[in-house]
């Protein structure tokens, strides 16, 4: 979607000839209603959008992404209007991130509302990135320590008020619950942050989340993919 519009339409024409379903990743700032309609007609059944963070100042200064929250919300409404299901991608535990900043990310996700899946991952300080350099400069990362993956525990060692590795893991696990369930359930979700993946509070809330989001439970939804 970041390519010139005429290339987007040319790609859609080419993909239409194959008549195969496909999925792709992009950013909200790169879409238009016309290109999405063409891509949908060509067989697109899902899109993943990189949001990463919901605070505009943080997103602009730390991630170098100069798109306002208002424009993100406007673009998300276009995706919903065109009717392509979509995932929002979020990172938790970046250098300088606090719990309060995470909940700003939650606020925009809840405002958007029309997504049907969240991909929530732990920030990884990959070599060559500015955020890795920030973490090393602050003394939060041993430059010789081996990087891990987006599903592992954070290797940053940030002091308060920034997030520690355990809190990051809890938020990665429960962010979809915070993003969909009523705010009146936040106390329960906070308790679930400290449970293991199969803990009773987390399991109960996850079941509610599935029913609210998909109208079926997780087991029934998995069967639709197996079929």
Phi, psi and omega per residue, in radians:
X1 nan -0.310 3.128
X2 -1.383 -0.187 3.114
X3 -1.340 2.888 3.094
X4 -0.963 2.578 -3.061
X5 -0.986 -0.692 -3.118
X6 -1.079 -0.544 3.084
X7 -1.263 -0.654 3.067
X8 -0.995 -0.807 -3.129
X9 -1.187 -0.631 3.113
X10 -1.148 -0.712 3.103
X11 -1.122 -0.727 3.116
X12 -1.065 -0.731 3.106
X13 -1.077 -0.728 -3.134
X14 -1.163 -0.783 -3.115
X15 -1.158 -0.546 -3.138
X16 -1.077 -0.551 -3.131
X17 -1.167 -0.524 -3.115
X18 -1.425 -0.435 3.095
X19 0.979 0.811 3.125
X20 -2.139 2.433 3.091
X21 -1.189 2.556 3.122
X22 -2.606 2.872 -3.119
X23 -2.339 2.654 3.082
X24 -2.664 2.905 3.097
X25 -1.924 2.556 3.096
X26 -2.782 -2.946 3.084
X27 -2.086 2.662 -3.137
X28 -1.041 -0.641 -3.055
X29 -1.188 -0.236 -3.046
X30 -1.698 -0.003 -3.031
X31 -1.759 2.702 2.931
X32 -2.317 2.806 3.137
X33 -1.081 -0.712 -3.079
X34 -1.131 -0.770 -3.133
X35 -1.200 -0.650 3.107
X36 -1.126 -0.712 3.109
X37 -1.087 -0.701 3.126
X38 -1.158 -0.735 -3.135
X39 -1.170 -0.679 3.109
X40 -1.097 -0.779 3.126
X41 -1.089 -0.486 -3.130
X42 -1.403 -0.136 3.065
X43 2.124 0.118 3.134
X44 -1.197 2.201 -3.128
X45 -1.951 -0.163 3.120
X46 -2.863 2.626 3.055
X47 -2.283 2.544 2.971
X48 -1.959 2.225 -3.126
X49 -1.918 2.231 3.059
X50 -1.379 1.918 3.011
X51 -1.714 -0.816 3.115
X52 1.190 -0.952 -3.092
X53 -2.623 2.540 -3.044
X54 -1.709 -0.096 3.097
X55 -1.602 2.094 -3.031
X56 -1.050 -0.797 -3.101
X57 -1.088 -0.781 3.110
X58 -1.092 -0.796 -3.096
X59 -1.097 -0.690 -3.119
X60 -1.271 -0.794 -3.026
X61 -1.429 -0.634 -3.064
X62 -1.681 -0.560 -3.105
X63 -1.882 -0.075 3.100
X64 1.021 0.683 3.121
X65 -2.062 1.854 -3.020
X66 -1.678 1.169 3.059
X67 -2.229 2.317 -3.083
X68 -1.338 2.765 3.052
X69 -1.089 -0.627 3.136
X70 -1.077 -0.717 3.137
X71 -1.233 -0.646 3.080
X72 -1.038 -0.804 -3.140
X73 -1.107 -0.710 3.116
X74 -1.106 -0.772 -3.132
X75 -1.163 -0.657 3.117
X76 -1.097 -0.604 3.118
X77 -1.176 -0.526 3.078
X78 -1.172 -0.749 3.112
X79 -1.053 -0.767 3.137
X80 -1.110 -0.685 -3.139
X81 -1.139 -0.722 3.123
X82 -1.197 -0.541 3.032
X83 1.623 0.478 3.059
X84 -1.709 2.114 3.079
X85 -1.026 2.549 -3.094
X86 -2.575 2.694 3.111
X87 -1.880 2.533 2.996
X88 -1.882 2.257 3.130
X89 -1.703 2.298 -3.095
X90 -2.326 2.515 3.027
X91 -1.961 2.445 3.109
X92 -2.120 2.391 3.034
X93 1.691 0.420 3.063
X94 -1.229 2.723 3.073
X95 -0.911 2.389 3.125
X96 1.343 0.130 -3.110
X97 -1.492 2.314 3.083
X98 -1.921 2.949 3.077
X99 -1.076 -0.665 3.131
X100 -1.070 -0.692 3.114
X101 -1.170 -0.646 3.082
X102 -1.039 -0.706 -3.117
X103 -1.291 -0.324 2.950
X104 -1.225 -0.655 3.029
X105 -1.075 -0.747 3.103
X106 -1.061 -0.670 -3.121
X107 -1.045 -0.781 -3.115
X108 -1.260 -0.613 3.098
X109 -1.097 -0.755 3.120
X110 -1.159 -0.625 3.115
X111 -1.151 -0.735 3.129
X112 -1.074 -1.001 2.965
X113 1.291 -0.548 -2.980
X114 -1.474 -0.052 3.040
X115 -1.159 2.768 3.054
X116 -2.153 0.089 3.080
X117 -2.746 2.567 3.040
X118 -2.107 2.342 3.008
X119 -1.883 1.890 -3.045
X120 -1.995 2.126 -3.073
X121 -2.292 2.787 3.079
X122 -1.398 2.364 3.067
X123 -1.080 2.354 3.089
X124 -2.077 2.193 -3.115
X125 -1.384 1.305 -3.105
X126 -1.126 2.560 3.091
X127 -1.041 2.434 3.108
X128 1.599 -0.038 -3.125
X129 -1.733 2.620 3.137
X130 -1.146 -0.622 -3.134
X131 -1.174 -0.554 3.039
X132 -1.113 -0.756 3.126
X133 -1.085 -0.685 3.093
X134 -1.071 -0.782 -3.106
X135 -1.112 -0.711 3.115
X136 -1.170 -0.745 -3.140
X137 -1.044 -0.671 -3.118
X138 -1.394 -0.146 -3.104
X139 1.424 0.337 -3.095
X140 -1.657 -0.057 -3.081
X141 -2.562 2.218 3.008
X142 -1.257 2.049 -3.077
X143 -1.074 -0.304 3.131
X144 -1.638 -0.052 -3.112
X145 -1.325 2.417 -3.112
X146 -1.241 2.263 3.066
X147 -1.185 2.715 -3.092
X148 -1.942 -2.443 3.135
X149 -2.217 3.016 -3.084
X150 -1.245 -0.115 3.120
X151 -1.926 0.147 -3.140
X152 -1.753 3.031 3.082
X153 -1.215 2.510 -3.133
X154 -1.064 2.481 3.085
X155 -1.760 0.074 3.036
X156 -1.381 2.554 3.095
X157 -2.116 1.426 -3.065
X158 -1.686 2.452 3.089
X159 -1.393 2.882 3.018
X160 -1.128 2.539 0.235
X161 -1.525 0.150 -3.114
X162 -1.342 2.884 -3.046
X163 -1.295 2.429 2.989
X164 -1.685 3.023 -2.991
X165 -1.103 -0.646 -3.120
X166 -1.208 -0.725 3.126
X167 -1.161 -0.631 3.092
X168 -1.062 -0.815 3.130
X169 -1.052 -0.735 3.139
X170 -1.123 -0.688 -3.136
X171 -1.273 -0.658 3.079
X172 -1.018 -0.728 -3.102
X173 -1.204 -0.697 -2.957
X174 -1.809 -0.078 -3.080
X175 -0.954 -0.747 3.088
X176 -1.022 -0.599 3.109
X177 -1.156 -0.811 3.097
X178 -1.052 -0.586 -3.027
X179 -1.383 -0.309 -3.052
X180 -2.110 -0.700 -3.095
X181 -1.274 2.728 -3.136
X182 -1.028 2.623 3.141
X183 -1.093 -0.389 3.085
X184 -1.122 -0.254 3.134
X185 -1.679 0.053 -3.056
X186 -1.053 -0.602 3.126
X187 -1.092 -0.736 3.100
X188 -1.148 -0.724 -3.128
X189 -1.116 -0.678 3.099
X190 -1.043 -0.676 3.084
X191 -1.134 -0.657 -3.122
X192 -1.193 -0.416 3.106
X193 -0.980 -0.632 -3.045
X194 -1.609 -0.010 3.088
X195 -1.507 2.812 2.955
X196 -1.225 2.910 -3.058
X197 -0.923 -0.640 -3.097
X198 -1.745 0.325 -3.123
X199 -1.107 2.725 -3.026
X200 -1.112 -0.709 -3.136
X201 -1.190 -0.823 3.139
X202 -1.071 -0.769 -3.101
X203 -1.086 -0.744 3.125
X204 -1.090 -0.805 -3.115
X205 -1.191 -0.641 3.118
X206 -1.112 -0.702 3.101
X207 -1.083 -0.735 3.101
X208 -1.100 -0.708 3.140
X209 -1.057 -0.772 -3.138
X210 -1.101 -0.782 -3.142
X211 -1.109 -0.717 -3.124
X212 -1.194 -0.671 -3.042
X213 -1.459 -0.732 -2.999
X214 -2.016 -0.207 -3.119
X215 1.377 0.031 3.091
X216 -2.461 2.938 3.115
X217 -1.495 3.030 -3.048
X218 -1.081 -0.713 -3.128
X219 -1.095 -0.776 3.136
X220 -1.135 -0.676 3.139
X221 -1.156 -0.698 3.110
X222 -1.096 -0.612 3.123
X223 -1.124 -0.563 3.124
X224 -1.147 -0.569 3.103
X225 -1.315 -0.624 3.112
X226 -1.175 -0.527 -3.140
X227 -1.337 nan nan
